[in-house]
Amino acid sequence: MRADTATLAAILLASALMGGCGGAGATFGGGGNPPAPPTVSATAAQNGAVIVNLASTTAGSTIYYTVDGSTPSPSSQQYQAPFLVASNLTLNAIAVSGASSALTVSTVTSQVFAPNIPANTLVWSDEFDSTGAPSQPNPQVWTYDTGNSGFGNHELETYCAWNSSTSPCKVANPSEFVGTDGYLHIVAQQPSSGVYTSARLKTQGLFSFQYGRFEVRALVPEAQGFWPAAWLMGNNIATVNWPACGEQDVLERVNAALNPDWNAGSIHGTGFTGGTGLGATYHFPSGQTAAQWHTYGMAWSQGTVSYYVDGIPYATFNPSSIGGFSGAVWPFDAGQSNFIILNLAIGGDYPGPPDNSTPFPSEMLIDYVRVYTN
């Protein structure tokens, strides 16, 4: 989601393509007829914003795009998911098919968006409204990471998708559900000794946004071995992998409550990850803990990522923040939209395993996830 007028252009490119591209409606290297122009569709979000989907009618094509007005190329961001449009922009799209030695390029599809939405307007949310019985999180918004691969941290949990019966997951004891209380429940369970289940929900492939104010109202469990988090990663993780895709951690904490209790906000990218990442700690006022309801937020605009808790800002990062890191690359203005992740990890190198003091089951509750205009 952009906060200023911009040009979004897209190329639909055959997956085998490795070289450059030519003009619209052209044929190169003896290729066949140009492909049909790509299609653009938009569905309503909130308060005038829309969710835009790009599609190709040419089989085997892949989408690449830019949002800064530059000419797209095979090195541009690859389209991976529908994205939120809440500002004025012009969308241009081109379809390209064939191998690098025989490219064919369509005419340009162009569409202007002019929602003229004021700042601080709610433009997308999942309120996790109750349906009268425990239910599946909206499948048009949320999908799942699953399994027990350790997720790069030797974690102990098996992440379970909704309605999974793959052991140790159980349909009767879901790891995630929207409750009759109107909250999303992410449940940490111990079905047997040394076996743990939980959930990691994500909007990858279904919804994404660039720029805006992102908020999560949550209550998290605090005990040895628990690591609840709400965070974002770039759609381009599918093509450039982590950490080049960028990571924005909005809610993140581990283990039992401290005094004062805390939340961490951080960013990661090429050249600044793990112990060399950039982060800051918010300390709750006396008498408050993360095991109470709080609003965790991120304000993301071009060149800036800032964090706040309950409306109180505590960290701001920009490209100059990574100047001291060798080989560091700021990834948050590269053009791609980001998807949302909500999860409750158990054990691992960080924060360490649960112990006899760790209660099971335990829940991370989320009241809502929202995106506002800057």
N, C-alpha and C positions, 0 to 999 in steps of 0.2 A: 504494500500500500504506500503510495507516494504522497507527500504533502505538498508538492508543487506540480505545475504543468510539466509533463514529460512525454516523450514519445516511446511507446513500447513497440518494438518490431520483433518479428519472429521468423525464423527460417524452419521449415520442415525439411529434414534432410535424411536421406537414406542412411541407415546405420553403418553401411560400409564406407561412407564418405570420409576421406582424409584430407582432401585438398580444398581449394577456395571455391567461390561461387561466382556466377556471372549475373547478368541483368535479368529482369523479370520477363517471363514469356519467351525465354531463349532456349536454344539447344546447343550443346557443346560436345565436341568429340564424336559426332555421329550418333548421338543418343536418339531416342524415340520422341514421340510427341510430348510437349510439356504437360505436367500433371495438372489436375484441376486445382484451382485456388483453395487454400485452407478455409475452414469454417470457424466462425466465432459465435459462441453462445453465451448468454448471461442470465443468471437467476438472481432474484432479489435477495439481498442480505437484510440490513436494517437501515432505516432512515435515509434511503436514497442510494446506499452503497449496493454494489452487485458483486457476485462471484462469477468470474470469467473463465470459460473453458475454451482451449484451442484444440482443434482436431484436424486430422488429415483424412481425406478420402482415398489417398494413395497408400496402398499396403506397404508395410515395412519402413515407413517414414518415422523420423524422430524430430522433435521440436527444439530449436535453439532460439534464444531471444535476447534482446537488450531492453533496458528501461531508461537509458540515459541519452537517447537520441542518436547514438552512434549506429553505424551500419553493422548489422549482425553478420557473423561468420561462423564457421565450424568451431571456433574457439569461444564463442559466446555461451551464455548459460543455456543449459538444456531444459526445455519445458518438462516438468515432472508432474504438476498437479494444478487443479483449479486455484486461482488466486483472487484475493479481494481487491476490488477497485473502489476507492472512496475519495478520489481526487480527480481533477480534470486531466485527461490524457487522450492521446490518439493511438490507437492500436493498428499496426501494420503487420501483415503476415504474408510470407511467401512459402510456397511448396517447392521442394527440390527433390528430384528422384534420380536414380542411376548411380553408377560407380564414378569415382573421381575422373576417370578417363572419358566418361560419357554422361555429363550432367544435363538434366533438363529442369528448367525453373519456371514456375507458374507466374501469372500476373499477380499483382498485389491485392490482397484483401485489406480494406481499411475501414476502421470504425472509430468514431469519436465518442468519448465518455465525458460528460460535463455535469457531474452530480452537484457541484457547488455546495459541498457540505461544510458547515462551520466547524471550527476547532472544538475539541472535547465532546464530540458527538459519538454516542455508542453506535457502531456500525456492524458489529458481529458479536454473537455470544452463544454459549451453551449454558442455559440456566439449570439444567438437570431437573426439569420439572417432573413431578411424580405422576405416574400413570395409574396409581391406586394399588400397585403391587410391585415388588422388586423386579426390575426390567433391564433389558440390554441397553447400554449406552448407545446413543444414536449411531447406527451403522453408516449413515451418510457422512458422518464426521470422524468417527473413531475406528481405527483398526489397532492391531496389537503386534508387539514383539513377543515371541514365545520361546520356550525352551530353557535349558539350563547350561548355556554355553559359557557362563561366567562373565560375559560382557566386558572382557578386557581387564577385569578386576578380581577374578576368581570368586565371584559372588556365589552364594549358596542357593538362592531361590531358583525355582522353576517358574517362569512367567506363563500364566494360563490365559488363553483367549476366552471370550464369552462362550458358554455352553460346551467347553471342551471336556471330553471324557478321557483324554490321553493321560495315563498315569504319570504323576500323582494328582493331576487335576480331576476335580469331581464336579459334575453338573449340579449336584445337590448343595455344594458348598462353593459358590462362585467366588473368584478372586476379584471381580469387579461387578458392580451393579448400581443402577439408580434406585435409591430406596424410596419408600413411601414418605420419608421425611424431606424429599426434594434435594438430597445430596448425592453426589457420586461417591461411592464407597470403594476404596482400594484396600483389599484385605490381605494382611500377612498371616499365614497359617502354618502350622506344623502338623501335618497329617500323621507323621510317624517320627521316631527318633532320628535326628540328623537330616530329615527331609523337610523342605520349606517350599511354600507356594506363595505367589503374589501376582501382581499385574503391572504391565507397562503399556499404557494406552498412547496412541499417537495419531496425528492427523495426516501423516505422510501419504501422499497420493490422492488425498481427498480434499484438503483445505490448506491454504498457506496465505501469508501476507508479508508485505514489506513496508516497514515504517508504521508508526502509530504508537498508541499507549496500550500495553498489554497488562491485564490484571487477572490474578487468581485469588479468590477468597478461600482459605483453607485452614484446616485444623490437622496437625500432624502428630503421629505417635512419637514419643520420646523414650527410648530404651536402648540398651546396649545392642549394637548390631543393626539398628534400623537406619535407613538412609532415604527419607522421602525427598522428592524433587519435582519441580515444575520448570521446564526449560525448552529451548528452541534450537533447531539445527537447520542449516540451509538445505533446500531441495536438491542442490547440486552434490550432496553426499553420494548420490548414485553414480556420479561421473568423476569427481575429484577426491572422494573419500574424506574421512576425518583426519586431521583437523582443518584441512583447507576449506571445508564447507562452512566453518565458523560454528561456534556454540555460544549460546547466551543462557546462563543459569540464573533464574529469577528467584526460585525458592530452593534452598539446599541446606540441609543440616544433618548431623549424625549423632547417634547415641543418646544418653540420658540428658535431661535438662540440667543446665548449669545456672549459676547465679553470678552475674546476670546471664540470662539466656540469650540466644543469638540466632541469626540467619545469615547465610553467606550469599553474595551476589558476585558473579564472575563472568569473564569472557575468555574464549579460547580460539586460537587460530594457528596457522602455520608459524612456527617459531615461538609460540607462547602457549604451552600446554602443561597440564599437570602441575608440578611444583613451580614451574616458571610461568604459569598462567597469571592473569590479572584478576584480582578479587578484592573484596572488602567485606567487613563483618558489621552487621547491624546488631546492636545490643538493645534488647527490649527494656522498657522502663521497669523499675523495681516492682516486683510482684507479678510481672507478666512472664509467660513462657510461650513457646511455640505450640504447646499442646492446648492453646486457646485459639479462638478464631482471629485471624489477621488477614489483611489484604496485602498481597505481595505484587509489586508492579514494576514495569520497565517502560521507560519512555525512549523510543527508538526513532531517531531522525537521521538525515544524511550527516555522516561524520560524528555521530554521538550515540552512545548507549548509556542510559542512566537508570539507577535502581532506587526504589523507595519501598518502605513498609508502612502501612497505615497512613499514607500520605506524607511521610517524612522522608525526604531524599537523603541518601547516605553514600552514594558513589556515582561518579561520572567518568566514562572512558571515551577517548577519541584517538585518532591515528597517532597523535604525538605521544600517547600513553605507551605505545609499543616501540618507541624509538630506541630504547636501550637493549632490545632483544635482537640478537644477530639473526638475520634472515626472516624476521617477522613480517607478515603480510596482513593488513587489515582486511577482513573478508566481508564486512557487513554492508558495504555499498557496491558490491560486485554485480548487482542486478537481480540476483535470485531472491525469491520469497522464501520464508522460513516456515517450517511446520512445528507443531506443538507436541511436547511429550509430558506425560504425567506418570510417575511411577513411585513405587515403594520397594527399594532394594533391601536385601537381607545379607549381611556378612560381606566377606571379601577382604582383600588387602586393606581397603579403607571402607568401612570403619573398624573392621575386625568382626569376629563371629558373635552371635548372640550367646547369652549365658543363662544361668538359672534365674536371673532376675528379669529376663525378657519375657513379657506376657504374650501368649498366643491364644486366640487370635487377637490382632490389633488392627486398627483401621486408620487410614488417611482419608479424611472427608474433604470434599470440595463442593462449595456452594455454587460457584459459577466460574466460568472462564470468559473474559470479555476483551474486545478490541475497540478502542476509541481512536478518533482522528487526533493528530497532534494539535 
